[in-house]
């Protein structure tokens, strides 16, 4: 009777192992698909250098769009953030908000004069 019980566990373990292998193959397919998408995104970025856009702002917008998609794919799949808890998303969102705020402050204050200085009017080697 003990042998029958043992063989039952052996069968369950084999079945569980088979499910694990199937799950592993699914992850491999996802990683290959994401890797391919990243290569396509990189190719688009390289080829976009040859495309003529109507403005610098549109050029930057296209570059940032492609880069954002690639960053999402890397963070979401390779760093496993899509399966993480909400705390990680909150931390990520807060970090992004502060980064945007810092860049915004830099751009907003770009033309402000610095107290006690005068504009440079000539080049001094």
Steps between C-alpha positions, in 0.01 A plus 500: 500500500790729573636446148168594343491821702860575402434444130201731522726777626748421227227544239386830654856628516552410134175671408596811700843496338337480157285806581813682614676420172197616302494824704874542437448464123227768517741737673766428238254592224413825677870588546573429134201712393608787725859470379380511139282804577803674655707427188220637280480811721876548472481460120220759486711739711803455271296527178308803630822698474449497123135608516414867458258620767322834478649631826760429765219455755342223288839332459552505878142379560549200268835415660353522852197293398717216367733525802201491739363184340843336522538607865155359582590166339831475687353603836178306462635169373875473563479670843167324575326822608172397334459227761607709800292653778341843496773641727749463215267686264446775755876536546555503125222756442639724775849478350370588153296791640805643680720452190244687286474772766879543512529526121205741504670722758822502296314597181288758683803674653727469198486868403505641854798729560739400777528774764837678505603396149498669162452340161817386325559728205831372365706187498803487730733208437 
